[in-house]
């Protein structure tokens, strides 16, 4: 019918709007933003800020990678990797300089099938883990790092925080200041934006475009 919008044009518009809406949710670096929320919470009760350590943040992202298939329908993480993996495996996978590896006495992790803002994610961690309050407010913790990632195109979102009593810039130092590049997600302590979920969205967009092209070609041949 003349004047009506072709269905394939509508499909393109819907796909672009969907991609824009979802990607906007994870624009920037949510891991850095959660560190800001953590430190605001600490300073509100007269505690010093935690040093935002990129090495710990990358290791937190590695922790998420190991637990990416372990988020229940009620948004609970069931994964508990061996504690030794944090310093011996995750540090190596991130390119943390071996002499700077210290202990990681505390960690917190949560997941959600819906995206949460940094404030919402902090609140969920705080209320869902009984030890979270004491960990966030511990005077022994000097530094922390946050990891954020999404498990595949349709998987849940994960947030993980590692804490240490290390000495600021002298512990968990990434080789060359950047360490080993991570394939997805993001971590605090650096200026990189988060690529979590974007690869899946791009592939989904390209798939839809290919379907549109194929359908249009068939219609032209009829």
DRENKE-213460 format. One line per 2 residues: their letters; for each residue x, y, z of N, C-alpha, C. Coordinates in nm, 2 decimals, padded with zeros to 4 digits. Layout:
A = X:Y:Z:X:Y:Z:X:Y:Z; ...
***
This chain:
XX = 00.09:-00.12:00.00:00.00:00.00:00.00:00.09:00.12:00.00; 00.05:00.22:-00.09:00.13:00.34:-00.10:00.12:00.42:00.03
XX = 00.24:00.47:00.07:00.24:00.55:00.19:00.27:00.48:00.32; 00.26:00.34:00.31:00.30:00.26:00.43:00.45:00.24:00.43
XX = 00.50:00.22:00.55:00.64:00.19:00.57:00.67:00.04:00.55; 00.76:00.01:00.46:00.80:-00.13:00.44:00.84:-00.20:00.57
XX = 00.81:-00.33:00.58:00.84:-00.40:00.71:00.99:-00.41:00.73; 01.07:-00.41:00.63:01.21:-00.43:00.65:01.27:-00.30:00.70
XX = 01.21:-00.18:00.67:01.25:-00.06:00.72:01.22:-00.05:00.87; 01.10:-00.09:00.91:01.06:-00.10:01.05:01.16:-00.19:01.13
XX = 01.20:-00.30:01.07:01.28:-00.39:01.14:01.42:-00.33:01.16; 01.47:-00.25:01.07:01.60:-00.19:01.08:01.59:-00.08:01.20
XX = 01.48:-00.01:01.20:01.46:00.09:01.30:01.45:00.03:01.44; 01.38:-00.08:01.45:01.36:-00.15:01.58:01.50:-00.20:01.63
XX = 01.57:-00.26:01.54:01.70:-00.31:01.57:01.80:-00.20:01.62; 01.80:-00.09:01.55:01.89:00.02:01.59:01.85:00.08:01.72
XX = 01.72:00.09:01.75:01.67:00.14:01.88:01.71:00.05:01.99; 01.69:-00.08:01.96:01.72:-00.19:02.06:01.87:-00.18:02.10
XX = 01.96:-00.17:01.99:02.10:-00.17:02.01:02.14:-00.04:02.09; 02.08:00.07:02.06:02.11:00.20:02.12:02.07:00.19:02.27
XX = 01.95:00.14:02.30:01.90:00.13:02.44:01.99:00.04:02.52; 02.03:-00.08:02.48:02.11:-00.17:02.56:02.25:-00.12:02.57
XX = 02.31:-00.07:02.46:02.45:-00.03:02.47:02.46:00.10:02.56; 02.36:00.18:02.56:02.36:00.30:02.65:02.37:00.26:02.79
XX = 02.31:00.15:02.83:02.31:00.10:02.97:02.45:00.08:03.02; 02.53:00.03:02.93:02.67:-00.01:02.97:02.77:00.08:02.91
XX = 02.73:00.21:02.89:02.82:00.31:02.83:02.93:00.34:02.94; 03.05:00.37:02.90:03.15:00.41:03.00:03.21:00.29:03.07
XX = 03.23:00.30:03.19:03.29:00.19:03.27:03.22:00.18:03.41; 03.12:00.09:03.41:03.04:00.07:03.54:03.13:00.03:03.66
XX = 03.24:-00.04:03.63:03.33:-00.09:03.74:03.39:00.03:03.81; 03.43:00.13:03.73:03.49:00.25:03.79:03.38:00.32:03.88
XX = 03.26:00.32:03.82:03.15:00.39:03.89:03.11:00.32:04.03; 03.12:00.19:04.03:03.10:00.12:04.15:03.20:00.15:04.26
XX = 03.33:00.16:04.21:03.43:00.20:04.31:03.40:00.34:04.37; 03.35:00.43:04.29:03.31:00.56:04.34:03.20:00.55:04.44
XX = 03.10:00.46:04.42:02.99:00.44:04.51:03.05:00.38:04.64; 03.14:00.28:04.63:03.20:00.22:04.75:03.27:00.32:04.83
XX = 03.35:00.41:04.77:03.43:00.51:04.84:03.34:00.62:04.90; 03.23:00.65:04.83:03.13:00.74:04.89:03.07:00.69:05.02
XX = 03.04:00.56:05.01:02.98:00.49:05.13:03.08:00.49:05.25; 03.21:00.47:05.22:03.31:00.47:05.32:03.33:00.61:05.38
XX = 03.35:00.71:05.30:03.37:00.84:05.35:03.25:00.90:05.42; 03.13:00.85:05.39:03.01:00.89:05.47:03.02:00.86:05.61
XX = 03.10:00.75:05.65:03.11:00.71:05.79:03.26:00.73:05.83; 03.32:00.83:05.77:03.45:00.88:05.81:03.57:00.78:05.79
XX = 03.55:00.68:05.70:03.66:00.59:05.67:03.73:00.64:05.54; 03.86:00.61:05.53:03.94:00.66:05.42:03.89:00.58:05.29
XX = 03.91:00.65:05.18:03.88:00.58:05.05:03.98:00.46:05.02; 03.93:00.37:04.95:04.01:00.26:04.91:04.08:00.29:04.78
XX = 04.21:00.25:04.77:04.28:00.28:04.64:04.22:00.19:04.53; 04.19:00.24:04.42:04.13:00.17:04.31:04.24:00.10:04.23
XX = 04.26:-00.03:04.25:04.37:-00.10:04.19:04.33:-00.18:04.07; 04.39:-00.14:03.95:04.35:-00.20:03.82:04.39:-00.35:03.82
XX = 04.50:-00.39:03.88:04.54:-00.53:03.89:04.43:-00.61:03.96; 04.38:-00.56:04.07:04.27:-00.63:04.14:04.15:-00.63:04.06
XX = 04.12:-00.52:03.99:04.00:-00.51:03.91:04.00:-00.62:03.80; 04.12:-00.63:03.73:04.13:-00.73:03.63:04.11:-00.87:03.68
XX = 04.17:-00.90:03.80:04.15:-01.03:03.86:04.01:-01.06:03.90; 03.94:-00.95:03.94:03.79:-00.97:03.97:03.72:-01.00:03.84
XX = 03.76:-00.95:03.73:03.70:-00.98:03.60:03.73:-01.13:03.56; 03.85:-01.18:03.59:03.88:-01.32:03.57:03.79:-01.41:03.66
XX = 03.77:-01.37:03.78:03.68:-01.44:03.87:03.54:-01.46:03.81; 03.49:-01.35:03.75:03.36:-01.35:03.68:03.36:-01.45:03.57
XX = 03.47:-01.45:03.49:03.48:-01.54:03.37:03.47:-01.68:03.42; 03.52:-01.72:03.53:03.51:-01.86:03.58:03.37:-01.89:03.63
XX = 03.30:-01.78:03.67:03.16:-01.81:03.72:03.05:-01.77:03.63; 03.08:-01.74:03.50:02.98:-01.69:03.41:02.87:-01.78:03.38
XX = 02.88:-01.91:03.41:02.76:-02.00:03.39:02.69:-02.04:03.52; 02.71:-01.96:03.62:02.66:-01.99:03.76:02.58:-01.88:03.82
XX = 02.48:-01.84:03.75:02.39:-01.74:03.81:02.25:-01.80:03.81; 02.19:-01.82:03.92:02.06:-01.89:03.93:01.94:-01.79:03.88
XX = 01.82:-01.85:03.87:01.71:-01.77:03.83:01.67:-01.66:03.93; 01.71:-01.68:04.05:01.68:-01.57:04.15:01.81:-01.49:04.18
XX = 01.89:-01.48:04.08:02.01:-01.39:04.08:02.11:-01.41:04.20; 02.14:-01.54:04.21:02.24:-01.58:04.31:02.36:-01.65:04.24
XX = 02.48:-01.61:04.28:02.60:-01.68:04.22:02.63:-01.81:04.30; 02.64:-01.92:04.23:02.67:-02.05:04.30:02.81:-02.09:04.28
XX = 02.89:-02.01:04.21:03.03:-02.05:04.18:03.12:-02.01:04.30; 03.21:-02.10:04.34:03.31:-02.07:04.44:03.44:-02.13:04.40
XX = 03.52:-02.06:04.31:03.65:-02.10:04.27:03.74:-02.12:04.39; 03.85:-02.20:04.37:03.95:-02.22:04.48:04.01:-02.08:04.51
XX = 04.03:-02.05:04.64:04.08:-01.92:04.68:04.22:-01.90:04.62; 04.30:-02.01:04.60:04.43:-02.00:04.55:04.44:-01.95:04.41
XX = 04.33:-01.98:04.33:04.32:-01.93:04.19:04.33:-01.78:04.18; 04.28:-01.71:04.28:04.27:-01.56:04.27:04.41:-01.51:04.25
XX = 04.50:-01.55:04.33:04.64:-01.49:04.32:04.73:-01.57:04.23; 04.71:-01.70:04.21:04.80:-01.78:04.13:04.76:-01.79:03.98
XX = 04.63:-01.79:03.96:04.58:-01.80:03.82:04.53:-01.67:03.76; 04.44:-01.60:03.83:04.38:-01.48:03.78:04.49:-01.37:03.76
XX = 04.58:-01.36:03.86:04.69:-01.26:03.85:04.77:-01.28:03.72; 04.81:-01.41:03.69:04.89:-01.45:03.57:04.81:-01.42:03.45
XX = 04.68:-01.45:03.45:04.60:-01.42:03.33:04.58:-01.27:03.30; 04.60:-01.19:03.40:04.59:-01.05:03.38:04.72:-00.98:03.35
XX = 04.83:-01.05:03.37:04.96:-00.99:03.35:05.01:-00.91:03.47; 04.97:-00.95:03.59:05.01:-00.88:03.71:05.16:-00.93:03.74
XX = 05.24:-00.83:03.77:05.38:-00.86:03.79:05.39:-00.95:03.92; 05.46:-01.06:03.90:05.46:-01.16:04.01:05.51:-01.11:04.15
XX = 05.62:-01.03:04.15:05.67:-00.98:04.28:05.57:-00.89:04.35; 05.47:-00.84:04.28:05.38:-00.74:04.34:05.25:-00.81:04.39
XX = 05.23:-00.94:04.36:05.11:-01.01:04.41:05.11:-01.02:04.56; 04.99:-00.98:04.62:04.98:-00.98:04.76:04.86:-01.07:04.79
XX = 04.81:-01.07:04.92:04.70:-01.15:04.95:04.57:-01.08:04.92; 04.46:-01.16:04.90:04.33:-01.11:04.87:04.23:-01.17:04.98
XX = 04.22:-01.11:05.10:04.15:-01.17:05.21:04.00:-01.17:05.19; 03.95:-01.08:05.11:03.80:-01.06:05.09:03.76:-01.04:04.95
XX = 03.65:-01.10:04.91:03.59:-01.07:04.78:03.44:-01.09:04.79; 03.37:-01.01:04.71:03.23:-01.01:04.70:03.19:-01.03:04.55
XX = 03.08:-01.10:04.52:03.04:-01.12:04.39:02.88:-01.13:04.38; 02.82:-01.08:04.28:02.68:-01.09:04.26:02.65:-01.10:04.11
XX = 02.52:-01.14:04.08:02.48:-01.14:03.94:02.33:-01.10:03.93; 02.29:-01.07:03.82:02.15:-01.03:03.79:02.12:-01.05:03.64
XX = 02.00:-01.10:03.62:01.96:-01.12:03.48:01.91:-00.99:03.42; 01.90:-00.89:03.50:01.87:-00.76:03.45:01.99:-00.66:03.48
XX = 02.01:-00.57:03.39:02.12:-00.48:03.42:02.09:-00.39:03.54; 02.18:-00.37:03.62:02.17:-00.28:03.74:02.26:-00.16:03.73
XX = 02.21:-00.04:03.77:02.30:00.07:03.77:02.41:00.05:03.88; 02.52:00.12:03.87:02.62:00.10:03.98:02.57:00.11:04.12
XX = 02.48:00.21:04.14:02.42:00.22:04.28:02.34:00.10:04.31; 02.26:00.05:04.22:02.17:-00.07:04.24:02.26:-00.19:04.26
XX = 02.37:-00.21:04.19:02.46:-00.32:04.20:02.52:-00.32:04.34; 02.57:-00.20:04.38:02.63:-00.19:04.51:02.53:-00.23:04.62
XX = 02.40:-00.18:04.61:02.30:-00.21:04.71:02.27:-00.36:04.71; 02.27:-00.42:04.59:02.24:-00.57:04.59:02.35:-00.65:04.66
XX = 02.47:-00.61:04.63:02.58:-00.68:04.70:02.58:-00.66:04.85; 02.55:-00.54:04.89:02.54:-00.50:05.03:02.44:-00.58:05.11
XX = 02.32:-00.60:05.04:02.21:-00.66:05.11:02.20:-00.81:05.10; 02.27:-00.86:04.99:02.25:-01.01:04.96:02.36:-01.09:05.03
XX = 02.47:-01.03:05.07:02.58:-01.10:05.14:02.60:-01.05:05.28; 02.58:-01.14:05.37:02.59:-01.11:05.52:02.72:-01.04:05.56
XX = 02.83:-01.08:05.49:02.96:-01.02:05.53:02.99:-00.89:05.46; 02.90:-00.85:05.37:02.94:-00.74:05.28:02.96:-00.61:05.36
XX = 02.88:-00.58:05.46:02.89:-00.46:05.54:03.03:-00.45:05.61; 03.07:-00.56:05.67:03.19:-00.56:05.74:03.31:-00.55:05.65
XX = 03.30:-00.61:05.53:03.40:-00.60:05.43:03.42:-00.46:05.37; 03.31:-00.40:05.33:03.31:-00.26:05.28:03.37:-00.17:05.38
XX = 03.34:-00.19:05.51:03.38:-00.09:05.61:03.50:-00.14:05.69; 03.57:-00.24:05.64:03.69:-00.29:05.72:03.80:-00.19:05.71
XX = 03.86:-00.16:05.82:03.98:-00.07:05.82:04.11:-00.14:05.77; 04.10:-00.27:05.76:04.21:-00.35:05.72:04.23:-00.34:05.56
XX = 04.12:-00.32:05.50:04.12:-00.31:05.35:04.18:-00.17:05.31; 04.28:-00.18:05.22:04.34:-00.05:05.18:04.31:-00.03:05.03
XX = 04.29:-00.13:04.95:04.27:-00.12:04.81:04.16:-00.22:04.77; 04.11:-00.19:04.65:04.00:-00.28:04.59:04.00:-00.27:04.44
XX = 03.94:-00.36:04.38:03.92:-00.36:04.23:03.79:-00.42:04.20; 03.72:-00.37:04.10:03.59:-00.41:04.06:03.59:-00.47:03.92
XX = 03.53:-00.58:03.89:03.52:-00.63:03.76:03.37:-00.64:03.72; 03.34:-00.61:03.59:03.20:-00.62:03.54:03.20:-00.69:03.41
XX = 03.10:-00.77:03.39:03.09:-00.84:03.26:02.95:-00.90:03.24; 02.91:-00.93:03.12:02.79:-00.99:03.09:02.82:-01.13:03.03
XX = 02.75:-01.23:03.07:02.78:-01.37:03.02:02.71:-01.39:02.89; 02.77:-01.36:02.78:02.71:-01.38:02.65:02.60:-01.28:02.61
XX = 02.54:-01.30:02.50:02.44:-01.21:02.45:02.32:-01.21:02.54; 02.27:-01.32:02.59:02.15:-01.33:02.67:02.17:-01.37:02.81
XX = 02.30:-01.37:02.85:02.33:-01.42:02.99:02.31:-01.31:03.09; 02.34:-01.34:03.22:02.33:-01.25:03.32:02.45:-01.15:03.33
XX = 02.43:-01.05:03.41:02.54:-00.95:03.44:02.61:-00.99:03.57; 02.74:-00.97:03.57:02.81:-01.01:03.70:02.89:-00.89:03.74
XX = 02.90:-00.87:03.88:02.99:-00.77:03.94:03.07:-00.85:04.05; 03.20:-00.82:04.05:03.29:-00.88:04.15:03.38:-00.78:04.20
XX = 03.41:-00.78:04.33:03.50:-00.69:04.40:03.60:-00.77:04.48; 03.73:-00.74:04.46:03.84:-00.80:04.54:03.90:-00.69:04.62
XX = 03.93:-00.73:04.75:03.99:-00.64:04.84:04.12:-00.69:04.89; 04.21:-00.59:04.92:04.34:-00.63:04.98:04.39:-00.52:05.07
XX = 04.48:-00.56:05.16:04.54:-00.47:05.25:04.68:-00.43:05.20; 04.70:-00.44:05.07:04.83:-00.40:05.01:04.86:-00.26:05.02
XX = 04.98:-00.22:04.96:05.03:-00.09:04.97:05.01:00.00:04.85; 04.89:00.03:04.82:04.85:00.12:04.71:04.91:00.08:04.58
XX = 04.99:00.17:04.52:05.05:00.14:04.38:05.15:00.04:04.37; 05.20:-00.02:04.49:05.31:-00.11:04.48:05.26:-00.26:04.48
XX = 05.14:-00.28:04.49:05.08:-00.42:04.48:04.99:-00.44:04.36; 04.99:-00.56:04.31:04.91:-00.60:04.20:04.93:-00.51:04.08
XX = 05.05:-00.48:04.05:05.09:-00.39:03.94:05.08:-00.47:03.80; 05.01:-00.41:03.71:05.00:-00.47:03.57:05.12:-00.44:03.49
XX = 05.17:-00.54:03.42:05.29:-00.52:03.34:05.27:-00.42:03.23; 05.36:-00.32:03.23:05.35:-00.21:03.13:05.24:-00.12:03.16
XX = 05.18:-00.13:03.28:05.07:-00.04:03.31:04.93:-00.09:03.26; 04.93:-00.19:03.17:04.81:-00.24:03.11:04.78:-00.38:03.13
XX = 04.89:-00.46:03.15:04.88:-00.61:03.16:04.83:-00.67:03.03; 04.76:-00.78:03.05:04.71:-00.86:02.93:04.57:-00.81:02.90
XX = 04.55:-00.78:02.77:04.42:-00.73:02.73:04.31:-00.83:02.75; 04.20:-00.79:02.81:04.09:-00.88:02.83:03.99:-00.87:02.72
XX = 03.93:-00.99:02.68:03.84:-00.99:02.56:03.71:-00.93:02.58; 03.65:-00.93:02.70:03.52:-00.87:02.72:03.51:-00.82:02.86
XX = 03.41:-00.73:02.88:03.39:-00.68:03.02:03.48:-00.56:03.04; 03.49:-00.52:03.17:03.58:-00.41:03.20:03.61:-00.42:03.35
XX = 03.71:-00.34:03.39:03.75:-00.34:03.54:03.79:-00.20:03.58; 03.78:-00.18:03.71:03.81:-00.04:03.76:03.96:-00.02:03.76
XX = 03.99:00.11:03.78:04.13:00.15:03.79:04.20:00.19:03.66; 04.12:00.19:03.56:04.17:00.23:03.43:04.08:00.32:03.35
XX = 04.12:00.37:03.24:04.03:00.46:03.16:03.96:00.39:03.05; 03.97:00.26:03.04:03.91:00.19:02.93:03.76:00.19:02.95
XX = 03.68:00.20:02.84:03.54:00.19:02.84:03.50:00.04:02.84; 03.38:00.01:02.88:03.34:-00.13:02.89:03.29:-00.19:02.76
XX = 03.34:-00.30:02.71:03.29:-00.36:02.59:03.20:-00.48:02.61; 03.15:-00.49:02.74:03.06:-00.60:02.77:02.93:-00.59:02.69
XX = 02.90:-00.70:02.62:02.78:-00.71:02.55:02.78:-00.65:02.41; 02.87:-00.56:02.38:02.87:-00.50:02.25:02.89:-00.59:02.14
XX = 02.99:-00.69:02.15:03.01:-00.78:02.04:02.89:-00.86:02.01; 02.81:-00.90:02.11:02.69:-00.97:02.08:02.59:-00.89:02.01
XX = 02.58:-00.76:02.05:02.48:-00.67:01.99:02.52:-00.65:01.84; 02.65:-00.63:01.81:02.69:-00.60:01.68:02.66:-00.72:01.59
XX = 02.69:-00.84:01.64:02.66:-00.97:01.56:02.51:-00.98:01.54; 02.43:-00.95:01.64:02.29:-00.96:01.62:02.24:-00.86:01.52
XX = 02.30:-00.74:01.52:02.26:-00.64:01.42:02.30:-00.68:01.28; 02.42:-00.74:01.26:02.46:-00.79:01.13:02.38:-00.90:01.08
XX = 02.34:-00.99:01.18:02.25:-01.10:01.14:02.12:-01.05:01.09; 02.06:-00.95:01.16:01.93:-00.90:01.11:01.94:-00.83:00.98
XX = 02.05:-00.76:00.96:02.08:-00.69:00.83:02.09:-00.80:00.72; 02.16:-00.91:00.74:02.17:-01.01:00.64:02.04:-01.07:00.61
XX = 01.95:-01.09:00.71:01.82:-01.14:00.68:01.74:-01.05:00.60; 01.75:-00.92:00.63:01.68:-00.82:00.55:01.72:-00.82:00.41
XX = 01.86:-00.83:00.39:01.91:-00.83:00.25:01.86:-00.95:00.17; 01.86:-01.07:00.24:01.82:-01.19:00.17:01.67:-01.18:00.14
XX = 01.59:-01.13:00.23:01.44:-01.12:00.20:01.42:-01.02:00.09; 01.49:-00.91:00.09:01.47:-00.81:-00.02:01.51:-00.87:-00.15
XX = 01.62:-00.94:-00.15:01.67:-01.00:-00.28:01.56:-01.10:-00.34; 01.50:-01.18:-00.25:01.40:-01.28:-00.29:01.28:-01.21:-00.34
XX = 01.24:-01.10:-00.28:01.12:-01.02:-00.33:01.15:-00.96:-00.47; 01.27:-00.92:-00.49:01.30:-00.86:-00.62:01.30:-00.96:-00.73
XX = 01.33:-01.09:-00.69:01.33:-01.20:-00.79:01.20:-01.25:-00.83; 01.10:-01.22:-00.74:00.96:-01.27:-00.76:00.90:-01.20:-00.87
***
